[in-house]
């Protein structure tokens, strides 16, 4: 499966077992920043030439990994950046020319639904609120009695919010205040969100995974890939966020180490989560490695 996200382009190779389950046998990721430069306040949103070139280079790299596999079915999905871009049709045709496949552009509601399916099938959690912070949008889902009661896709993500509130280097007090007012307005338009007050928060997305790996380091773990199901207190989460908030870009790169490429968008990605934690008086966060791609796979298995 190819996943054209707003911040990264990903590939996962999964094998369907005799019992009708899927097992991931390989995954790969390239930070392609497809949403870079699209803007939020400049009228029409357009995928930029350099971002398209990075993405096409990534899929050519991935194609070499999967093209010779037997009994192969390739499926591609795209999310916020492609969904909102004026020139998405041209981009999708370029992808088809390179891979021969039709890419499915998910609606915001579909993205939220697949997030819910992924969490429901891979984590043992009850009532909760799910937040998937992507590069070009973030999804919120309130789960009660094992069902998604309400959900929404908000068309702002780590990349676009970073650009909107000048958060790439050192965010100013003025911009963080503008950011908080913006979030307060967005959340206040969702009265159903208050039904999640005090519930655990399940976090998906790259910015969240970066915090999860920092938590594993704090716990003395050496395998930083096993973040699925890891939990931490919101006090500890907000402590990490606050520390990073006070750093400039170069200092964040040093702290993040191997994940330094995310240093410029980490504040843009974590600020909505930090605000959501305070807004809903949440006490615990749980990290999920499963998201839209896994949700699509579970949907495919159910349909078959």
Residue pairs with C-beta under 8 A, 6 or more apart in sequence:
1 11
1 12
1 13
1 14
1 74
1 75
1 76
1 77
1 293
1 296
1 297
2 9
2 10
2 11
2 59
2 62
2 74
2 75
2 76
2 77
2 99
2 101
2 103
3 9
3 10
3 11
3 12
3 76
3 77
3 78
3 79
3 292
3 293
4 34
4 55
4 76
4 77
4 78
4 79
4 81
4 82
4 95
4 103
5 34
5 79
5 80
5 81
5 134
5 135
5 136
6 33
6 34
6 35
6 79
6 80
6 81
6 134
6 135
6 136
6 137
6 157
6 159
6 160
7 31
7 32
7 33
7 34
7 35
7 134
7 135
7 136
7 157
7 158
7 159
7 206
7 265
8 29
8 30
8 31
8 32
8 33
8 135
8 206
9 29
9 30
9 32
9 34
9 55
9 58
9 59
9 62
10 27
10 28
10 29
10 30
10 293
11 26
11 27
11 28
11 29
11 59
11 62
11 65
11 66
12 24
12 26
12 27
12 293
13 24
13 25
13 26
13 27
13 65
13 66
13 69
14 22
14 23
14 24
14 25
14 297
15 22
15 23
15 25
16 22
16 301
17 23
20 301
20 304
21 301
22 297
22 301
26 65
28 61
28 62
28 65
30 54
30 57
30 58
30 61
31 261
31 262
32 51
32 54
32 55
32 58
33 51
33 54
33 135
33 159
34 47
34 51
34 52
34 54
34 55
34 81
34 82
34 135
34 136
35 51
35 80
35 81
35 135
35 136
35 157
35 159
35 160
36 48
36 50
36 51
36 159
37 48
37 50
37 51
37 163
38 45
38 46
38 47
38 48
38 81
38 84
38 85
38 136
38 160
39 45
39 160
39 163
40 156
40 160
40 163
40 164
41 164
44 86
45 84
45 85
45 86
46 85
46 86
46 87
47 81
47 82
47 85
47 87
47 88
47 91
52 91
52 94
55 91
55 95
56 94
56 95
56 98
59 95
59 98
59 99
60 98
63 98
63 99
66 72
66 74
74 99
74 101
75 101
75 104
75 296
75 300
76 95
76 99
76 101
76 102
76 103
76 104
77 103
77 104
77 105
77 106
77 292
77 293
77 296
78 88
78 92
78 103
78 104
78 105
78 106
79 105
79 106
79 111
79 134
79 136
79 137
79 292
80 108
80 111
80 134
80 135
80 136
80 137
80 153
80 155
80 157
81 135
81 136
82 88
82 91
82 92
82 103
82 105
83 105
83 106
83 107
83 108
83 136
83 137
84 136
84 155
85 91
88 105
92 102
92 103
92 105
95 101
95 103
96 102
96 103
106 114
106 292
107 153
108 137
108 139
108 152
108 153
108 155
109 151
109 153
111 132
111 137
111 139
111 153
111 292
112 132
112 139
112 140
112 141
112 148
112 151
112 152
112 153
113 148
113 151
113 295
114 291
114 292
114 293
114 294
114 295
114 296
114 299
115 130
115 132
115 139
115 141
115 204
115 291
115 292
115 295
116 130
116 141
116 143
116 148
116 151
116 295
117 294
117 295
117 298
117 299
118 204
118 288
118 290
118 291
118 292
118 293
118 294
118 295
118 298
119 125
119 128
119 130
119 143
119 202
119 204
119 288
119 290
120 143
120 146
121 290
121 294
121 298
122 228
122 288
122 289
122 290
122 294
123 202
123 228
123 229
123 286
123 288
123 290
124 229
125 143
125 200
125 202
125 286
126 143
126 146
127 143
127 144
127 145
127 199
127 200
128 143
128 196
128 199
128 200
128 201
128 202
128 286
129 140
129 141
129 142
129 143
129 193
129 196
129 199
129 200
129 201
129 202
129 276
129 280
129 282
130 139
130 140
130 141
130 142
130 143
130 201
130 202
130 204
130 288
131 138
131 139
131 140
131 201
131 202
131 203
131 204
131 205
131 208
131 272
131 273
131 276
132 138
132 139
132 204
132 205
132 291
132 292
133 157
133 158
133 203
133 204
133 205
133 206
133 207
133 208
133 269
133 270
133 272
133 273
134 157
134 158
134 205
135 157
135 158
135 159
135 160
135 206
135 265
136 155
136 156
136 157
136 159
136 160
137 153
137 154
137 155
137 156
137 157
138 153
138 154
138 156
138 157
138 205
138 272
139 151
139 152
139 153
139 154
140 151
140 152
140 154
140 190
140 193
140 276
141 148
141 150
141 151
142 148
142 149
142 150
142 151
142 192
142 193
142 195
142 196
142 199
143 149
144 195
149 192
149 195
150 190
150 192
150 193
150 195
152 190
154 186
156 164
156 272
157 269
158 205
158 206
158 207
158 265
158 266
158 268
158 269
159 265
159 268
160 268
161 167
161 179
161 268
161 269
161 271
161 272
162 168
162 264
162 265
162 267
162 268
162 269
163 268
164 182
165 171
165 175
165 176
165 178
165 179
165 182
165 268
165 271
166 172
166 175
167 175
167 179
167 265
167 267
167 268
167 271
168 249
168 264
168 265
168 268
169 248
169 249
169 264
170 247
170 248
170 249
171 179
171 245
171 267
176 245
176 271
179 271
180 271
180 275
183 271
183 272
183 275
183 276
183 279
184 275
184 279
187 193
187 275
187 276
187 279
193 279
193 280
194 280
196 280
197 280
197 281
198 280
198 281
198 282
198 283
199 280
199 282
200 231
200 282
200 283
200 284
200 285
200 286
201 234
201 273
201 276
201 277
201 280
201 282
201 284
201 285
201 286
202 285
202 286
202 287
202 288
203 211
203 212
203 273
203 285
203 286
203 287
203 288
204 288
204 290
204 291
205 269
205 291
206 262
206 269
207 262
207 265
207 266
207 269
207 270
207 273
208 269
208 270
208 273
208 285
208 287
209 227
209 287
209 289
210 256
210 259
210 262
210 266
211 232
211 237
211 240
211 241
211 270
211 287
212 227
212 230
212 232
212 287
213 224
213 227
213 259
214 240
215 230
215 232
215 236
215 240
216 223
216 224
216 226
216 227
216 230
217 224
218 236
227 287
227 289
228 287
228 288
228 289
228 290
229 286
229 287
229 288
230 286
230 287
231 284
231 285
231 286
231 287
232 284
232 285
233 283
233 284
233 285
234 277
234 282
234 283
234 284
234 285
237 273
237 274
237 277
237 285
238 274
238 277
241 270
241 271
241 273
241 274
244 252
244 255
244 266
244 267
244 270
245 267
247 255
249 263
249 264
252 260
252 263
252 264
252 266
252 267
253 260
253 263
254 260
256 262
256 263
256 266
262 269
276 282
277 285
